Amino acid sequence: IHKIIAQIIDEMGIQDKTIGVSPVGCAVLAYNYIDIDWQQAAHGRAPALATAAKRLNPDKYVFTYQGDGDLASIGTAEIMHACSRGENIVVIFVNNAIYGMTGGQMAPTTLIGQVTATSPYGRSVELNGNHLRITELLAQLKGTCYVTRQSVQNPLGVRRAKKAIHKAFENSMKKKGLSFVEVVGTCNSGWKLTPTDANKWMEEHMFPEYPLGDIKDE
């Protein structure tokens, strides 16, 4: 996903016009790979900082890069209200159904029956509630112009994800509202699987619950 973003910025020739915002967590590694202006946010607060950055610099391309433990949990209020306001930013949301950096705990997106560090017997509806399809919820808000879910587990997925993120960047300058791109991914270390088995598990279990494709395109 980092590579796709870097390629798009290079191909669009907007390196000096792009501001990235990431919270604490796995997302901060993006700072090491993409040479643009970056702003680190408190956990979950990236959409709030991105809102300020875009409003103060309307000629800049502003995006956030967030995980599911960040955006769909502690950051729920920030993303909901940014979408409701229709901020002209891009939000890239990586969903691997787990807190990948802090120990493999259950996240809001963890599937029913999925084993994590805090659900060792599998997520239970009775105890933990249902998993959250945050992307479908955000698509209902009037301030979103483009909402899509993609993946990068094979060449076709990479091409489609790149096309989606490129479109989201273009939308941010058309003042159409917020573009939201979810990328379903793996966390083989947190899932305790090899990379190959993690991809297979994702295809078999996550894709049925998080189906790929455009959800909203206005």
C-alpha positions in Angstrom: 0.0 0.0 0.0 2.9 2.3 0.8 4.3 1.6 -2.7 1.0 2.4 -4.4 0.7 5.7 -2.6 4.3 6.6 -3.5 3.8 5.7 -7.1 0.6 7.8 -7.4 2.3 10.8 -5.9 5.2 10.4 -8.3 3.0 9.8 -11.3 0.8 12.8 -10.5 3.9 15.0 -9.9 2.5 16.2 -6.5 5.4 15.4 -4.1 5.7 19.0 -3.0 1.9 19.4 -2.8 1.1 16.4 -0.6 0.5 16.2 3.1 0.2 12.9 4.9 -1.3 12.4 8.3 -0.8 9.2 10.3 -1.5 8.4 14.0 0.6 6.3 16.3 0.8 2.6 15.4 1.9 0.6 12.3 0.9 3.6 10.1 3.9 5.6 11.3 6.2 3.4 9.3 5.0 5.3 6.2 7.2 8.2 7.3 10.2 6.1 6.5 9.1 5.3 2.9 7.4 8.3 1.4 9.3 11.6 1.2 6.5 14.2 1.6 5.3 16.5 4.4 4.0 14.4 7.3 2.1 15.2 10.4 1.8 12.6 13.2 -1.6 12.6 15.1 -2.7 11.2 18.4 -4.3 7.7 18.2 -7.4 8.0 16.1 -7.2 11.7 15.5 -5.8 11.8 12.0 -9.0 13.1 10.3 -9.1 16.0 12.6 -5.5 17.1 11.8 -6.2 16.4 8.1 -9.2 18.7 8.2 -7.1 21.5 9.6 -4.3 20.9 7.1 -6.6 20.9 4.1 -8.6 23.9 5.2 -5.4 25.9 5.8 -3.8 24.6 2.6 -6.7 24.0 0.1 -4.2 23.7 -2.8 -2.6 20.6 -1.1 -3.4 16.9 -1.5 -4.1 15.8 2.1 -4.6 12.1 3.1 -4.6 10.1 6.2 -3.2 6.5 6.6 -4.9 4.6 9.4 -5.4 1.1 10.6 -8.6 -0.5 11.9 -7.7 -0.5 15.5 -7.1 3.2 15.1 -9.9 4.5 12.8 -12.7 2.1 13.7 -12.1 2.2 17.5 -10.7 5.2 19.3 -11.0 7.3 16.1 -14.6 6.6 15.3 -15.8 10.1 16.3 -13.2 11.8 14.2 -13.8 9.8 11.0 -17.6 10.0 11.3 -17.7 13.7 11.7 -15.0 14.3 9.0 -17.2 12.3 6.6 -20.3 14.1 7.7 -18.7 17.4 7.1 -17.5 16.3 3.7 -13.9 17.4 4.2 -12.0 17.3 0.9 -9.4 14.8 2.0 -8.5 11.2 1.3 -8.7 8.5 4.0 -6.8 5.3 3.4 -8.0 2.7 5.9 -6.1 -0.6 6.3 -8.2 -3.3 7.8 -6.4 -6.5 9.0 -9.0 -7.2 11.7 -6.5 -6.9 14.6 -4.4 -4.5 16.6 -1.2 -5.3 14.7 1.4 -3.3 16.5 0.4 -3.4 20.2 0.1 -7.1 20.7 -2.5 -8.6 18.5 -5.6 -7.7 20.5 -9.1 -7.9 19.2 -10.2 -4.9 17.1 -13.7 -3.6 16.1 -13.2 -5.4 12.8 -12.1 -8.8 14.2 -14.4 -11.5 12.8 -16.7 -13.6 14.9 -14.8 -16.7 16.1 -11.4 -15.1 15.2 -8.7 -15.8 17.8 -6.7 -12.8 19.1 -4.6 -12.0 22.2 -7.7 -10.8 23.9 -10.2 -13.3 22.5 -8.2 -16.5 22.9 -11.3 -18.6 22.3 -12.5 -16.6 19.4 -14.6 -13.5 19.2 -18.0 -14.0 20.7 -21.2 -12.1 19.8 -22.5 -12.5 23.4 -19.3 -11.2 25.0 -17.7 -8.9 22.4 -20.5 -7.9 20.0 -20.4 -8.1 16.3 -17.6 -7.0 14.1 -17.9 -3.5 12.6 -18.3 -2.7 8.9 -17.2 0.9 9.3 -16.9 1.4 5.5 -20.6 0.7 4.8 -21.5 3.0 7.7 -19.5 5.9 6.3 -21.0 5.4 2.8 -24.3 6.5 4.2 -23.0 9.9 5.2 -23.8 12.7 2.7 -20.3 14.1 2.9 -18.6 11.1 1.3 -18.2 11.2 -2.5 -16.3 8.0 -3.0 -16.2 4.9 -0.8 -14.5 1.7 -1.9 -13.0 -1.5 -0.5 -9.9 -3.0 -2.2 -7.1 -5.5 -1.5 -3.5 -6.0 -2.5 -2.9 -9.8 -2.2 -2.3 -10.3 -5.9 -1.4 -8.3 -9.0 -5.1 -7.7 -10.0 -5.9 -6.4 -6.5 -2.9 -4.1 -6.6 -4.0 -2.6 -9.9 -7.5 -2.0 -8.6 -6.3 -0.6 -5.3 -4.0 1.8 -7.2 -6.8 2.9 -9.5 -9.0 3.6 -6.5 -6.5 5.6 -4.5 -5.6 7.6 -7.6 -9.2 8.4 -8.1 -9.5 9.4 -4.5 -6.6 11.8 -4.8 -8.2 13.4 -7.9 -11.5 13.8 -6.1 -9.9 15.7 -3.2 -9.2 18.6 -5.6 -12.7 18.6 -7.1 -14.3 19.7 -3.8 -16.7 16.8 -4.0 -16.2 15.6 -0.4 -14.3 12.9 1.4 -13.0 9.9 -0.4 -12.6 6.7 1.7 -10.5 3.8 0.5 -10.5 0.6 2.7 -7.8 -1.9 1.9 -8.3 -5.3 3.4 -5.0 -6.7 4.5 -3.3 -9.4 6.5 -1.3 -9.4 9.8 0.5 -12.8 9.6 2.4 -12.1 12.9 -0.8 -11.2 14.7 -2.8 -14.0 13.1 0.0 -16.5 13.8 0.1 -17.6 10.2 2.7 -17.7 7.4 2.3 -14.9 4.8 0.9 -17.4 2.3 -1.6 -18.9 4.8 -2.5 -15.4 5.9 -3.5 -14.5 2.3 -5.5 -17.6 2.0 -7.3 -17.0 5.3 -8.1 -13.5 4.3 -9.6 -14.6 1.0 -11.7 -17.4 2.7 -12.8 -15.5 5.8 -12.5 -11.7 5.4 -13.6 -11.2 1.8 -17.1 -12.7 2.5 -17.6 -10.3 5.4 -15.8 -7.4 3.8 -16.6 -7.7 0.1 -14.4 -5.9 -2.4 -15.5 -3.2 -4.8 -17.0 0.3 -4.9 -19.7 1.0 -2.4 -20.4 4.7 -3.3 -19.2 6.8 -6.3 -20.8 10.2 -6.8 
